[in-house]
Amino acid sequence: MIQNLRRLGLIEALSFLLLTGVAMPLKYLAHKPEAVKIVGTAHGALWVLYIGMLGVAFLTKKLPFTLALLLGVGSVLPFGPLLFEKKLKALESK
């Protein structure tokens, strides 16, 4: 469960990078708003999956409350899931 949460956090962070680094410039510089629609939708879906998986990890008692709370708050920050990568990796190896 924790390993999947870590992987999904990485994918979600990469989708944010694609959104801000590729799709947004395409929208504003190349006048291609469909790039943001596509990448933004994927990023939003990945975030919802991440929050869902975070909830499942907490409810199945594989994740302490404070860490779950930090990951939830961090999920709305740019690259937030990566901020707690070390803590998740340490928890995963237990």
KAWO-V62318 format. One record per residue. N is the residue number from 1. RES is the residue in one small letter. SS is DSSP state (alpha for helix, beta for strand, coil for the rest). NEAR is the number of other ideal C-beta (glycine too) atoms within 12 Angstrom. Layout:
BEGIN
n | res | ss | near
N | RES | SS | NEAR
N | RES | SS | NEAR
END
This chain:
BEGIN
n | res | ss | near
1 | m | coil | 21
2 | i | alpha | 31
3 | q | alpha | 18
4 | n | alpha | 21
5 | l | alpha | 37
6 | r | alpha | 30
7 | r | alpha | 23
8 | l | alpha | 31
9 | g | alpha | 37
10 | l | alpha | 24
11 | i | alpha | 24
12 | e | alpha | 37
13 | a | alpha | 30
14 | l | alpha | 23
15 | s | alpha | 31
16 | f | alpha | 31
17 | l | alpha | 20
18 | l | alpha | 23
19 | l | alpha | 29
20 | t | alpha | 22
21 | g | alpha | 18
22 | v | alpha | 24
23 | a | alpha | 27
24 | m | alpha | 22
25 | p | alpha | 18
26 | l | alpha | 22
27 | k | alpha | 20
28 | y | alpha | 14
29 | l | alpha | 12
30 | a | coil | 14
31 | h | coil | 11
32 | k | coil | 17
33 | p | coil | 17
34 | e | alpha | 14
35 | a | alpha | 25
36 | v | alpha | 24
37 | k | alpha | 17
38 | i | alpha | 20
39 | v | alpha | 28
40 | g | alpha | 24
41 | t | alpha | 17
42 | a | alpha | 23
43 | h | alpha | 31
44 | g | alpha | 21
45 | a | alpha | 18
46 | l | alpha | 29
47 | w | alpha | 29
48 | v | alpha | 18
49 | l | alpha | 24
50 | y | alpha | 34
51 | i | alpha | 27
52 | g | alpha | 20
53 | m | alpha | 33
54 | l | alpha | 37
55 | g | alpha | 22
56 | v | alpha | 20
57 | a | alpha | 30
58 | f | alpha | 24
59 | l | alpha | 14
60 | t | coil | 14
61 | k | coil | 14
62 | k | coil | 23
63 | l | coil | 30
64 | p | coil | 19
65 | f | alpha | 16
66 | t | alpha | 14
67 | l | alpha | 28
68 | a | alpha | 30
69 | l | alpha | 16
70 | l | alpha | 22
71 | l | alpha | 36
72 | g | alpha | 27
73 | v | alpha | 17
74 | g | alpha | 27
75 | s | coil | 34
76 | v | coil | 18
77 | l | coil | 19
78 | p | coil | 19
79 | f | coil | 22
80 | g | alpha | 24
81 | p | alpha | 38
82 | l | alpha | 26
83 | l | alpha | 20
84 | f | coil | 33
85 | e | alpha | 24
86 | k | alpha | 14
87 | k | alpha | 25
88 | l | alpha | 34
89 | k | alpha | 18
90 | a | alpha | 14
91 | l | alpha | 24
92 | e | alpha | 21
93 | s | coil | 11
94 | k | coil | 11
END
